[in-house]
Amino acid sequence: MARIVLPVIGLAAAVGLAGCQAISGYTPTTSAEIAGDWRLTDINGEQMRTLLPVGDRVPTITIGDEGQLSGFTGVNRMNGQIDTAALAEGRWVLGPVATTKMAGAGEHMAVEALFLATLAKADAVHLRGDYLTLSDDGTPILKFWRE
């Protein structure tokens, strides 16, 4: 009987863990470690392909060696600055973000508003291979793929 129960318990544990949104990778402490171009793949656990029609341009960010942040928000362009002193302490702190003010299609404007609001909530960054994850209180909220 124990032989039957243990595999079932192991399966239940594996299924339970699969639902967790653990953040893997390491916490970079310099902007040079995360410098480059990043394309948004997930926002609050939802894949971008479910939010916008296939082929539409998704939000992107570009991080400079000195913490400069720029990108495309869904309709508009943005610029900001990552606090490199906070990053050295393992925290993600983004200063004020400036955006252009063009209008766009409703679904694109909705994605842009969600992206900017979610970006403002991020408090930690993790890097694993070509994936960058921003989190809020330990929960992944934005996932990017290195372009």
LINFENUR-V577169 format. One record per pair of residues at least 4 apart in sequence whose ideal C-beta (glycine too) atoms are under 8 Angstrom apart, sorted by the first residue. I is the first residue (numbers start at 1). J is the second residue. Records with the same first field share a line. If there is no record, write none. Layout:
I->J / J
This chain:
1->5
2->6
3->7
4->8
5->9
6->10
7->11
8->12
9->13
10->14
11->15
12->16
13->17
14->18
15->19
16->20
21->45 / 139 / 140
23->124 / 126 / 133 / 135 / 138 / 140
24->126 / 128
25->126 / 127 / 128 / 129 / 131 / 133
26->126 / 127 / 128
27->90 / 124 / 125 / 126 / 127
28->33 / 34 / 87 / 125 / 126 / 127
29->33 / 87 / 88 / 89 / 90
30->84 / 87 / 88
31->35 / 63 / 64 / 65 / 66 / 67 / 82 / 84 / 87
32->65
33->127
34->63 / 125 / 127 / 132
35->63 / 64 / 65
36->62 / 63 / 146 / 147
37->60 / 61 / 62 / 146 / 147
38->60 / 61 / 62 / 63 / 132 / 144 / 145 / 146 / 147
39->58 / 59 / 60 / 144 / 145 / 147
40->48 / 58 / 59 / 60 / 61 / 115 / 142 / 143 / 144
41->47 / 48 / 58 / 131 / 143 / 144 / 145
42->46 / 47 / 48 / 140 / 142 / 143
43->48 / 51 / 111 / 114 / 115 / 118 / 141 / 142 / 143
44->114 / 118 / 141
45->140
46->50 / 51
47->51
48->52 / 58 / 59 / 111
49->54
51->107 / 111
52->56 / 58 / 107 / 108 / 111
53->107
56->108
57->72 / 74
58->74 / 111
59->71 / 72 / 73 / 74 / 111 / 112 / 115
60->71 / 72 / 147
61->69 / 70 / 71 / 144
62->69 / 70 / 71
63->67 / 68 / 69 / 82
64->68 / 69 / 70
66->84
67->81 / 82 / 83 / 84 / 87
68->79 / 81 / 82
69->78 / 79 / 80 / 81 / 82 / 94 / 97
70->77 / 78 / 79 / 80
71->77 / 78
72->76 / 77 / 78
73->77 / 78 / 99 / 112 / 115 / 116
74->104 / 108 / 109 / 111 / 112 / 115
75->102 / 103 / 104 / 108 / 109 / 112
76->99 / 100 / 101 / 102 / 104 / 112
77->99 / 100
78->97 / 98 / 99 / 100 / 116
79->97 / 98 / 99
80->94 / 95 / 96 / 97 / 98
81->94 / 95
82->86 / 87 / 92 / 93 / 94 / 95
83->87 / 91 / 93 / 94 / 95
84->88
85->89
86->91 / 92 / 93
87->91 / 92 / 93 / 125
90->124
91->123 / 124
92->122 / 123 / 124 / 125 / 134
93->123
94->119 / 120 / 122
97->116 / 119 / 120
99->116
103->109
104->108 / 109 / 112
105->109
106->110
107->111
108->112
109->113
110->114
111->115
112->116
113->117
114->118
115->119 / 142
116->120
117->121
118->122 / 136 / 141 / 142
119->134 / 142
121->136 / 141
122->134 / 135 / 136 / 141 / 142
123->135 / 136 / 137
124->134 / 135 / 136 / 138
125->132 / 133 / 134 / 135
126->132 / 133 / 135
127->131 / 132 / 133
128->133
130->145 / 146
131->143 / 144 / 145 / 146
132->143 / 144 / 145 / 146
133->140 / 142 / 143 / 144
134->140 / 141 / 142 / 143 / 144
135->139 / 140 / 141
136->141
